[in-house]
């Protein structure tokens, strides 16, 4: 009788021995949702998880003519070679310092911008300021690197001429290893800070206006309302983004660094990602570069899990 009613209602009938809450019955009842999510599922399955089959060449002496399955196993030889190399410490140090430098400078800037934009009442000025800060995000990495080189050129750079006009000494930003990390981080903050404020502005839009009205009635100043209402609202978003940033601590991209890199600043600009690019695509050391990239990914995954566990035990916010 129950199966007949289900058939009339358009739902699939339950097979004997299976409960209403079984996984297959849930899929059958919500098949439209699964079809809707299928393209994204297959995208990640094919282009993200499928290529992970090739990770095994990190444990092989990969020979292109023999293929992945025909290449001989060498175990952890490539990892040991990387750990014992003379450049291992320098690569790890440069990657960590650039990442921590970017995190220390770049993480609070979008928060400050979002709090500032939220307090602006002049609509025209607010839109203009947001547009000016968002615009650099849409500049391609190649164009951005070209702009940096043009602005900081020792002979024609506008920044160099401004410093000289004020009687200040102009350092060699492009060739001095001591200035490379600062140049990289500040230009990255300029390009990405405005775009990062969108997430925090979205979180601030959920603040109940009644809280601000009650605080004004109680005599709270604007700074006090920002401190006791707006900032606590942003804390869950800040925690989630901080965990995600920790998960990519060693994931410094190679594109911008490679475009700004030259033999004179190599001591401070060479990071793991640029080394993987150089050893894999330039020197054709496929197995060795895969091992270095796998080491980088494993460390990032471990940092993500550890930071999430620490934050989950010390607060109510975490990724899982």
VOBA-1610 file (N, C-alpha, C; in pm, whole numbers, padded with zeros to 5 digits, always signed):
BEGIN
Unk+00083-00120+00000Unk+00000+00000+00000Unk+00087+00126+00000Unk+00194+00124+00080Unk+00285+00239+00088Unk+00359+00258-00044Unk+00401+00149-00108Unk+00470+00159-00235Unk+00378+00212-00343Unk+00250+00176-00336Unk+00154+00226-00435Unk+00137+00376-00422Unk+00126+00426-00297Unk+00113+00569-00276Unk+00238+00642-00324Unk+00354+00583-00299Unk+00478+00647-00342Unk+00485+00654-00494Unk+00437+00547-00561Unk+00440+00547-00706Unk+00346+00651-00762Unk+00227+00666-00700Unk+00132+00766-00747Unk+00187+00907-00727Unk+00259+00929-00615Unk+00315+01061-00586Unk+00435+01095-00672Unk+00485+00997-00748Unk+00597+01024-00837Unk+00732+00991-00778Unk+00736+00931-00659Unk+00862+00893-00596Unk+00893+00748-00628Unk+01021+00713-00634Unk+01055+00573-00660Unk+01015+00485-00543Unk+00972+00365-00573Unk+00931+00271-00468Unk+01053+00217-00398Unk+01039+00187-00270Unk+01149+00134-00190Unk+01160-00015-00209Unk+01279-00063-00230Unk+01299-00205-00247Unk+01300-00272-00111Unk+01259-00396-00104Unk+01259-00467+00024Unk+01399-00474+00082Unk+01406-00453+00212Unk+01534-00462+00281Unk+01609-00331+00287Unk+01553-00223+00229Unk+01620-00094+00232Unk+01531+00008+00299Unk+01587+00086+00393Unk+01510+00185+00464Unk+01491+00311+00385Unk+01404+00397+00436Unk+01377+00523+00368Unk+01498+00615+00367Unk+01587+00601+00466Unk+01700+00693+00479Unk+01829+00638+00420Unk+01822+00530+00341Unk+01942+00477+00278Unk+01995+00577+00177Unk+02125+00567+00150Unk+02190+00666+00064Unk+02134+00663-00077Unk+02100+00546-00130Unk+02051+00539-00267Unk+01911+00596-00278Unk+01830+00578-00176Unk+01696+00637-00178Unk+01702+00788-00168Unk+01800+00841-00091Unk+01816+00986-00084Unk+01859+01042-00219Unk+01949+00970-00288Unk+01992+01015-00420Unk+01876+01012-00518Unk+01793+00907-00510Unk+01678+00896-00602Unk+01577+01007-00578Unk+01557+01045-00453Unk+01460+01149-00423Unk+01511+01288-00462Unk+01643+01306-00465Unk+01701+01437-00494Unk+01788+01433-00620Unk+01745+01357-00720Unk+01829+01338-00839Unk+01854+01468-00914Unk+01760+01564-00905Unk+01782+01691-00975Unk+01904+01765-00919Unk+01921+01761-00786Unk+02034+01828-00724Unk+02166+01764-00764Unk+02167+01632-00775Unk+02289+01562-00813Unk+02325+01589-00959Unk+02225+01602-01046Unk+02253+01639-01184Unk+02308+01781-01191Unk+02257+01868-01105Unk+02302+02007-01103Unk+02449+02016-01062Unk+02492+01933-00968Unk+02630+01940-00918Unk+02724+01851-00997Unk+02671+01769-01088Unk+02754+01674-01162Unk+02867+01741-01242Unk+02843+01854-01315Unk+02955+01914-01391Unk+03073+01954-01302Unk+03045+02016-01188Unk+03155+02053-01098Unk+03224+01929-01042Unk+03145+01826-01010Unk+03203+01702-00957Unk+03298+01638-01057Unk+03255+01626-01182Unk+03339+01563-01284Unk+03458+01651-01322Unk+03441+01783-01311Unk+03553+01872-01338Unk+03668+01845-01242Unk+03638+01843-01111Unk+03743+01817-01012Unk+03793+01674-01022Unk+03704+01581-01053Unk+03746+01442-01064Unk+03845+01422-01179Unk+03819+01485-01292Unk+03901+01464-01411Unk+04029+01548-01408Unk+04015+01677-01372Unk+04128+01768-01385Unk+04208+01786-01256Unk+04154+01749-01140Unk+04226+01765-01014Unk+04269+01632-00954Unk+04177+01536-00947Unk+04210+01407-00887Unk+04267+01308-00988Unk+04224+01317-01113Unk+04276+01226-01215Unk+04426+01238-01235Unk+04480+01360-01249Unk+04625+01373-01268Unk+04709+01325-01149Unk+04646+01303-01032Unk+04723+01256-00918Unk+04781+01117-00942Unk+04732+01049-01047Unk+04791+00920-01085Unk+04939+00937-01118Unk+04977+01053-01172Unk+05116+01075-01211Unk+05208+01105-01095Unk+05156+01118-00973Unk+05241+01147-00857Unk+05343+01035-00836Unk+05311+00916-00883Unk+05400+00803-00858Unk+05537+00820-00924Unk+05548+00910-01023Unk+05680+00929-01085Unk+05777+00995-00988Unk+05725+01051-00877Unk+05816+01105-00775Unk+05895+00994-00708Unk+05846+00870-00716Unk+05913+00755-00656Unk+05975+00665-00763Unk+05985+00718-00886Unk+06043+00642-00996Unk+06148+00725-01067Unk+06230+00656-01144Unk+06320+00725-01235Unk+06248+00733-01370Unk+06168+00836-01385Unk+06076+00843-01499Unk+06153+00860-01630Unk+06123+00770-01723Unk+06180+00774-01857Unk+06064+00787-01955Unk+06053+00899-02026Unk+05936+00922-02112Unk+05910+00810-02212Unk+06015+00749-02266Unk+05994+00644-02366Unk+05935+00517-02306Unk+05957+00496-02177Unk+05901+00378-02111Unk+05768+00404-02044Unk+05732+00532-02027Unk+05606+00564-01963Unk+05613+00552-01812Unk+05501+00581-01749Unk+05497+00578-01602Unk+05510+00436-01550Unk+05435+00345-01608Unk+05437+00207-01556Unk+05567+00135-01587Unk+05634+00171-01696Unk+05757+00103-01733Unk+05882+00158-01669Unk+05873+00274-01605Unk+05990+00334-01541Unk+06023+00262-01410Unk+06151+00248-01378Unk+06189+00174-01256Unk+06164+00254-01129Unk+06132+00182-01021Unk+06110+00244-00890Unk+06245+00278-00826Unk+06251+00394-00762Unk+06371+00434-00689Unk+06339+00471-00545Unk+06214+00459-00505Unk+06176+00488-00367Unk+06184+00636-00334Unk+06251+00668-00223Unk+06261+00806-00177Unk+06393+00872-00217Unk+06457+00821-00320Unk+06588+00876-00360Unk+06580+01023-00398Unk+06474+01063-00470Unk+06462+01203-00512Unk+06440+01295-00393Unk+06362+01248-00295Unk+06339+01329-00174Unk+06469+01345-00096Unk+06545+01236-00082Unk+06671+01242-00009Unk+06769+01335-00080Unk+06770+01328-00212Unk+06859+01416-00289Unk+06823+01563-00266Unk+06693+01593-00260Unk+06651+01731-00238Unk+06684+01777-00096Unk+06660+01692+00003Unk+06687+01730+00142Unk+06836+01750+00168Unk+06920+01677+00099Unk+07064+01686+00120Unk+07132+01787+00028Unk+07057+01850-00059Unk+07116+01946-00153Unk+07154+02075-00080Unk+07248+02146-00136Unk+07295+02270-00073Unk+07194+02383-00083Unk+07100+02374-00178Unk+07002+02480-00197Unk+06872+02456-00121Unk+06859+02344-00052Unk+06734+02312+00019Unk+06703+02417+00126Unk+06801+02451+00208Unk+06777+02549+00314Unk+06741+02686+00261Unk+06808+02729+00155Unk+06779+02861+00099Unk+06640+02865+00037Unk+06601+02759-00035Unk+06468+02755-00096Unk+06359+02758+00011Unk+06377+02677+00116Unk+06277+02672+00223Unk+06270+02805+00297Unk+06384+02867+00321Unk+06387+02995+00392Unk+06319+03105+00311Unk+06351+03114+00182Unk+06289+03215+00097Unk+06139+03196+00087Unk+06096+03071+00072Unk+05953+03044+00060Unk+05879+03081+00188Unk+05935+03042+00302Unk+05870+03072+00431Unk+05868+03221+00460Unk+05979+03289+00438Unk+05984+03432+00470Unk+05891+03514+00381Unk+05885+03481+00253Unk+05793+03553+00164Unk+05649+03527+00203Unk+05616+03401+00237Unk+05478+03368+00277Unk+05439+03435+00407Unk+05526+03429+00507Unk+05496+03492+00636Unk+05492+03644+00624Unk+05579+03699+00542Unk+05580+03843+00517Unk+05448+03885+00452Unk+05404+03809+00353Unk+05278+03838+00285Unk+05160+03823+00380Unk+05166+03721+00467Unk+05057+03700+00562Unk+05052+03812+00665Unk+05167+03854+00715Unk+05170+03958+00817Unk+05125+04093+00764Unk+05160+04124+00640Unk+05125+04254+00582Unk+04992+04248+00509Unk+04972+04144+00430Unk+04855+04138+00344Unk+04727+04093+00411Unk+04736+04018+00521Unk+04614+03968+00584Unk+04532+04078+00652Unk+04592+04170+00729Unk+04510+04272+00796Unk+04463+04386+00706Unk+04530+04408+00591Unk+04494+04523+00507Unk+04351+04514+00454Unk+04304+04400+00399Unk+04163+04394+00356Unk+04064+04417+00470Unk+04100+04375+00590Unk+04011+04395+00706Unk+03998+04544+00736Unk+04111+04613+00737Unk+04110+04758+00764Unk+04033+04831+00654Unk+04054+04793+00529Unk+03982+04857+00419Unk+03832+04833+00429Unk+03793+04711+00463Unk+03651+04681+00474Unk+03586+04762+00587Unk+03653+04772+00700Unk+03600+04851+00811Unk+03592+04999+00773Unk+03691+05047+00698Unk+03690+05188+00656Unk+03579+05214+00554Unk+03565+05127+00454Unk+03460+05144+00353Unk+03321+05136+00417Unk+03308+05053+00518Unk+03177+05037+00582Unk+03135+05163+00657Unk+03233+05246+00696Unk+03201+05367+00771Unk+03182+05488+00682Unk+03216+05476+00553Unk+03202+05589+00461Unk+03055+05607+00427Unk+03006+05728+00438Unk+02865+05758+00411Unk+02846+05829+00277Unk+02950+05889+00224Unk+02941+05954+00093Unk+02943+05847-00016Unk+02829+05828-00084Unk+02817+05720-00181Unk+02914+05730-00297Unk+02932+05849-00351Unk+03022+05866-00466Unk+03165+05836-00427Unk+03210+05891-00315Unk+03347+05867-00271Unk+03369+05719-00238Unk+03270+05655-00179Unk+03282+05514-00143Unk+03298+05428-00268Unk+03215+05453-00371Unk+03225+05376-00494Unk+03357+05402-00566Unk+03401+05528-00563Unk+03527+05562-00627Unk+03644+05492-00558Unk+03645+05495-00426Unk+03754+05432-00351Unk+03754+05281-00372Unk+03636+05220-00372Unk+03629+05077-00395Unk+03678+05040-00535Unk+03640+05119-00634Unk+03684+05091-00770Unk+03835+05102-00784Unk+03892+05205-00722Unk+04036+05226-00730Unk+04112+05110-00664Unk+04062+05061-00553Unk+04130+04952-00484Unk+04104+04816-00549Unk+03987+04798-00612Unk+03957+04672-00679Unk+04030+04658-00811Unk+04053+04770-00882Unk+04102+04766-01020Unk+04231+04687-01039Unk+04332+04701-00951Unk+04457+04626-00975Unk+04439+04475-00981Unk+04332+04423-00920Unk+04311+04277-00921Unk+04291+04225-01063Unk+04238+04308-01152Unk+04207+04264-01288Unk+04324+04283-01384Unk+04436+04331-01334Unk+04555+04343-01417Unk+04626+04208-01421Unk+04660+04162-01541Unk+04725+04033-01553Unk+04862+04036-01487Unk+04911+03917-01451Unk+05038+03909-01380Unk+05154+03959-01465Unk+05150+03933-01595Unk+05257+03978-01683Unk+05260+04131-01690Unk+05141+04192-01704Unk+05133+04337-01709Unk+05176+04398-01576Unk+05134+04335-01466Unk+05173+04385-01334Unk+05325+04382-01316Unk+05388+04272-01357Unk+05533+04265-01346Unk+05600+04370-01434Unk+05545+04393-01553Unk+05599+04498-01639Unk+05586+04636-01578Unk+05473+04662-01512Unk+05454+04791-01444Unk+05555+04808-01331Unk+05578+04701-01254Unk+05673+04710-01143Unk+05813+04740-01195Unk+05852+04671-01300Unk+05985+04694-01357Unk+05997+04836-01412Unk+05890+04884-01474Unk+05893+05021-01529Unk+05898+05125-01419Unk+05818+05108-01315Unk+05816+05205-01205Unk+05946+05209-01126Unk+06013+05092-01116Unk+06133+05082-01032Unk+06262+05078-01113Unk+06252+05108-01241Unk+06373+05108-01324Unk+06471+05214-01276Unk+06600+05181-01260Unk+06697+05280-01209Unk+06711+05403-01297Unk+06682+05391-01427Unk+06703+05503-01518Unk+06575+05581-01548Unk+06461+05511-01563Unk+06338+05578-01603Unk+06224+05560-01503Unk+06245+05489-01394Unk+06138+05461-01300Unk+06086+05584-01230Unk+05953+05599-01227Unk+05894+05717-01163Unk+05918+05716-01013Unk+05918+05598-00951Unk+05942+05591-00807Unk+06085+05636-00774Unk+06180+05596-00858Unk+06320+05636-00836Unk+06334+05787-00848Unk+06270+05846-00949Unk+06279+05991-00968Unk+06212+06067-00853Unk+06101+06015-00800Unk+06036+06080-00687Unk+06125+06076-00563Unk+06188+05962-00539Unk+06277+05953-00423Unk+06394+06050-00435Unk+06449+06060-00556Unk+06560+06152-00577Unk+06515+06298-00565Unk+06390+06327-00606Unk+06339+06464-00595Unk+06326+06508-00450Unk+06300+06413-00361Unk+06289+06444-00219Unk+06423+06431-00147Unk+06528+06410-00224Unk+06662+06402-00165Unk+06691+06271-00097Unk+06617+06168-00130Unk+06637+06036-00069Unk+06717+05948-00164Unk+06795+05860-00106Unk+06871+05766-00186Unk+06779+05659-00244Unk+06795+05629-00370Unk+06711+05531-00437Unk+06784+05397-00445Unk+06740+05297-00370Unk+06805+05166-00377Unk+06773+05094-00508Unk+06848+04992-00537Unk+06823+04911-00656Unk+06717+04805-00622Unk+06591+04844-00635Unk+06483+04754-00597Unk+06484+04625-00677Unk+06518+04632-00804Unk+06508+04516-00892Unk+06626+04421-00882Unk+06739+04468-00836Unk+06859+04384-00833Unk+06911+04358-00693Unk+06871+04437-00595Unk+06920+04419-00458Unk+06841+04306-00392Unk+06905+04195-00351Unk+06831+04085-00286Unk+06760+04127-00159Unk+06812+04228-00090Unk+06749+04272+00033Unk+06616+04342+00013Unk+06589+04391-00107Unk+06465+04462-00135Unk+06363+04377-00211Unk+06403+04260-00257Unk+06312+04183-00343Unk+06184+04143-00268Unk+06196+04091-00148Unk+06078+04042-00075Unk+05983+04157-00043Unk+06037+04271-00004Unk+05951+04386+00023Unk+05880+04432-00103Unk+05951+04437-00214Unk+05891+04475-00341Unk+05782+04378-00381Unk+05808+04250-00364Unk+05710+04148-00401Unk+05585+04157-00314Unk+05603+04167-00183Unk+05489+04167-00090Unk+05404+04292-00107Unk+05467+04410-00112Unk+05390+04534-00122Unk+05315+04543-00254Unk+05376+04499-00363Unk+05304+04500-00491Unk+05190+04399-00490Unk+05208+04287-00420Unk+05101+04188-00411Unk+04985+04241-00327Unk+05017+04313-00220Unk+04912+04375-00138Unk+04835+04478-00220Unk+04906+04559-00296Unk+04840+04658-00381Unk+04745+04593-00481Unk+04784+04477-00533Unk+04702+04413-00635Unk+04584+04337-00577Unk+04597+04280-00459Unk+04495+04188-00410Unk+04414+04239-00290Unk+04460+04344-00222Unk+04393+04387-00099Unk+04251+04434-00126Unk+04230+04513-00231Unk+04097+04564-00260Unk+03998+04454-00290Unk+04044+04354-00362Unk+03954+04242-00395Unk+03921+04161-00270Unk+04017+04149-00179Unk+03992+04073-00057Unk+03891+04138+00035Unk+03872+04269+00022Unk+03775+04337+00108Unk+03631+04297+00077Unk+03607+04241-00041Unk+03470+04204-00078Unk+03413+04104+00020Unk+03494+04006+00060Unk+03446+03904+00153Unk+03410+03966+00287Unk+03493+04056+00335Unk+03467+04118+00466Unk+03349+04216+00458Unk+03334+04285+00347Unk+03218+04373+00331Unk+03089+04292+00328Unk+03094+04174+00266Unk+02977+04087+00266Unk+02941+04043+00407Unk+03044+04014+00489Unk+03018+03976+00628Unk+02962+04094+00707Unk+03012+04215+00681Unk+02962+04332+00753Unk+02820+04367+00714Unk+02779+04328+00594Unk+02641+04358+00552Unk+02539+04280+00634Unk+02584+04176+00704Unk+02492+04099+00786Unk+02477+04150+00927Unk+02541+04260+00961Unk+02529+04317+01095Unk+02390+04378+01112Unk+02326+04347+01220Unk+02193+04401+01249Unk+02204+04552+01277Unk+02136+04637+01199Unk+02142+04782+01225Unk+02093+04818+01364Unk+02009+04734+01422Unk+01960+04761+01556Unk+02070+04763+01660Unk+02175+04686+01636Unk+02287+04686+01730Unk+02356+04822+01732Unk+02375+04880+01614Unk+02439+05012+01607Unk+02347+05119+01665Unk+02217+05108+01640Unk+02123+05205+01695Unk+02122+05201+01847Unk+02123+05078+01902Unk+02125+05065+02048Unk+02256+05118+02106Unk+02367+05094+02035Unk+02496+05143+02083Unk+02502+05295+02079Unk+02444+05356+01975Unk+02442+05503+01966Unk+02360+05562+02079Unk+02247+05498+02109Unk+02162+05546+02219Unk+02238+05538+02352Unk+02319+05432+02366Unk+02397+05417+02490Unk+02519+05506+02494Unk+02542+05585+02389Unk+02653+05680+02389Unk+02783+05626+02334Unk+02780+05514+02262Unk+02903+05457+02207Unk+02952+05540+02089Unk+03081+05562+02083Unk+03140+05635+01971Unk+03152+05543+01849Unk+03189+05602+01736Unk+03203+05521+01615Unk+03314+05417+01631Unk+03425+05457+01692Unk+03535+05364+01713Unk+03494+05250+01805Unk+03415+05281+01908Unk+03368+05176+01999Unk+03272+05080+01929Unk+03189+05132+01838Unk+03098+05044+01764Unk+03174+04954+01668Unk+03280+05009+01607Unk+03363+04925+01520Unk+03430+04815+01600Unk+03477+04852+01718Unk+03551+04755+01799Unk+03462+04647+01857Unk+03342+04683+01903Unk+03259+04588+01975Unk+03147+04526+01891Unk+03123+04577+01770Unk+03017+04521+01686Unk+03073+04468+01554Unk+03145+04553+01482Unk+03191+04513+01349Unk+03302+04408+01354Unk+03402+04432+01437Unk+03515+04338+01442Unk+03472+04199+01490Unk+03390+04186+01597Unk+03343+04051+01634Unk+03265+03983+01522Unk+03196+04061+01439Unk+03123+04002+01327Unk+03219+03944+01223Unk+03335+04005+01209Unk+03433+03960+01110Unk+03519+03844+01158Unk+03518+03816+01288Unk+03609+03715+01342Unk+03591+03577+01276Unk+03468+03524+01260Unk+03457+03392+01194Unk+03515+03391+01053Unk+03490+03496+00975Unk+03546+03504+00840Unk+03698+03515+00846Unk+03750+03593+00938Unk+03894+03607+00953Unk+03959+03473+00986Unk+03895+03396+01073Unk+03952+03267+01113Unk+03957+03171+00996Unk+03848+03164+00919Unk+03844+03073+00804Unk+03950+03111+00701Unk+03961+03239+00670Unk+04061+03283+00572Unk+04204+03263+00624Unk+04222+03278+00754Unk+04355+03254+00811Unk+04394+03108+00798Unk+04300+03018+00822Unk+04329+02874+00807Unk+04364+02842+00662Unk+04288+02899+00568Unk+04317+02875+00427Unk+04454+02932+00388Unk+04490+03045+00444Unk+04622+03102+00416Unk+04734+03015+00474Unk+04709+02957+00589Unk+04808+02867+00647Unk+04824+02742+00562Unk+04716+02699+00497Unk+04723+02582+00411Unk+04800+02605+00283Unk+04829+02731+00252Unk+04909+02762+00132Unk+05035+02838+00171Unk+05087+02809+00289Unk+05202+02884+00339Unk+05325+02863+00252Unk+05342+02742+00200Unk+05455+02714+00112Unk+05415+02720-00035Unk+05292+02764-00061Unk+05244+02767-00198Unk+05265+02900-00266Unk+05382+02957-00254Unk+05411+03084-00321Unk+05413+03060-00472Unk+05329+03133-00545Unk+05322+03115-00689Unk+05451+03153-00759Unk+05477+03085-00870Unk+05604+03108-00940Unk+05593+03215-01048Unk+05470+03251-01092Unk+05457+03339-01208Unk+05521+03476-01184Unk+05477+03544-01079Unk+05526+03679-01055Unk+05673+03679-01017Unk+05713+03583-00934Unk+05853+03576-00894Unk+05941+03549-01015Unk+05895+03462-01103Unk+05974+03430-01222Unk+05988+03551-01313Unk+05884+03633-01320Unk+05891+03752-01405Unk+05981+03860-01348Unk+05993+03864-01215Unk+06077+03966-01150Unk+06216+03915-01116Unk+06239+03788-01140Unk+06365+03726-01099Unk+06476+03757-01199Unk+06596+03776-01148Unk+06714+03794-01231Unk+06834+03738-01155Unk+06947+03720-01222Unk+07063+03659-01154Unk+07112+03735-01032Unk+07086+03864-01024Unk+07136+03943-00911Unk+07053+03927-00785Unk+06922+03901-00797Unk+06838+03884-00678Unk+06801+03738-00653Unk+06870+03646-00719Unk+06836+03504-00709Unk+06847+03451-00567Unk+06937+03504-00488Unk+06957+03451-00353Unk+06835+03469-00264Unk+06753+03570-00292Unk+06633+03592-00210Unk+06504+03568-00286Unk+06511+03546-00416Unk+06389+03529-00495Unk+06362+03385-00536Unk+06460+03298-00521Unk+06441+03159-00563Unk+06362+03084-00456Unk+06242+03037-00491Unk+06154+02966-00399Unk+06128+02826-00455Unk+06053+02747-00379Unk+06030+02608-00419Unk+05958+02600-00553Unk+05858+02684-00574Unk+05780+02676-00698Unk+05865+02711-00820Unk+05952+02812-00809Unk+06038+02845-00923Unk+06143+02736-00945Unk+06187+02672-00838Unk+06282+02563-00853Unk+06217+02443-00922Unk+06091+02415-00886Unk+06017+02306-00952Unk+06000+02335-01100Unk+05967+02459-01133Unk+05953+02497-01275Unk+06086+02480-01348Unk+06194+02526-01287Unk+06323+02523-01355Unk+06375+02380-01371Unk+06362+02300-01265Unk+06414+02164-01273Unk+06325+02073-01357Unk+06194+02100-01358Unk+06104+02012-01432Unk+06091+02046-01579Unk+06062+02172-01610Unk+06037+02210-01749Unk+06163+02254-01822Unk+06257+02314-01752Unk+06379+02363-01817Unk+06485+02252-01824Unk+06508+02185-01710Unk+06612+02082-01704Unk+06559+01941-01732Unk+06427+01927-01748Unk+06364+01797-01781Unk+06390+01690-01675Unk+06402+01731-01549Unk+06414+01634-01440Unk+06274+01609-01382Unk+06196+01532-01454Unk+06054+01520-01424Unk+06030+01453-01287Unk+06099+01345-01261Unk+06078+01275-01134Unk+06123+01360-01015Unk+06238+01423-01029Unk+06291+01504-00919Unk+06200+01624-00891Unk+06155+01693-00995Unk+06067+01809-00975Unk+05932+01767-00918Unk+05883+01649-00958Unk+05758+01599-00900Unk+05774+01569-00752Unk+05888+01514-00714Unk+05913+01486-00572Unk+05917+01615-00490Unk+05982+01718-00544Unk+05988+01847-00473Unk+05849+01907-00462Unk+05772+01903-00570Unk+05635+01956-00566Unk+05547+01877-00471Unk+05564+01745-00464Unk+05486+01663-00372Unk+05522+01695-00228Unk+05649+01716-00200Unk+05690+01758-00066Unk+05624+01889-00027Unk+05619+01982-00119Unk+05557+02111-00094Unk+05408+02095-00063Unk+05339+02013-00141Unk+05195+01993-00123Unk+05164+01922+00008Unk+05246+01824+00044Unk+05223+01751+00170Unk+05240+01843+00290Unk+05342+01928+00286Unk+05364+02023+00397Unk+05246+02120+00407Unk+05197+02168+00294Unk+05083+02259+00295Unk+04959+02192+00353Unk+04934+02067+00313Unk+04819+01994+00365Unk+04832+01972+00515Unk+04953+01941+00561Unk+04974+01921+00705Unk+04952+02050+00783Unk+05001+02161+00729Unk+04980+02290+00795Unk+04832+02325+00802Unk+04757+02293+00696Unk+04613+02320+00696Unk+04543+02241+00805Unk+04575+02112+00816Unk+04510+02027+00917Unk+04548+02070+01057Unk+04677+02097+01079Unk+04724+02134+01213Unk+04664+02268+01257Unk+04667+02367+01169Unk+04611+02497+01205Unk+04462+02488+01230Unk+04391+02406+01154Unk+04247+02391+01176Unk+04221+02325+01311Unk+04299+02223+01346Unk+04279+02156+01473Unk+04308+02249+01591Unk+04415+02328+01579Unk+04448+02421+01688Unk+04338+02524+01707Unk+04290+02581+01598Unk+04187+02684+01608Unk+04056+02624+01655Unk+04026+02501+01613Unk+03900+02439+01657Unk+03899+02414+01807Unk+04015+02386+01864Unk+04023+02362+02008Unk+04026+02490+02089Unk+04061+02601+02026Unk+04071+02726+02100Unk+03957+02822+02070Unk+03874+02792+01972Unk+03761+02878+01939Unk+03648+02795+01882Unk+03539+02861+01846Unk+03422+02791+01792Unk+03422+02790+01640Unk+03524+02843+01576Unk+03529+02853+01431Unk+03639+02765+01375Unk+03604+02691+01269Unk+03703+02607+01200Unk+03643+02562+01068Unk+03728+02507+00982Unk+03680+02458+00853Unk+03599+02332+00869Unk+03641+02246+00960Unk+03567+02121+00986Unk+03586+02081+01129
//
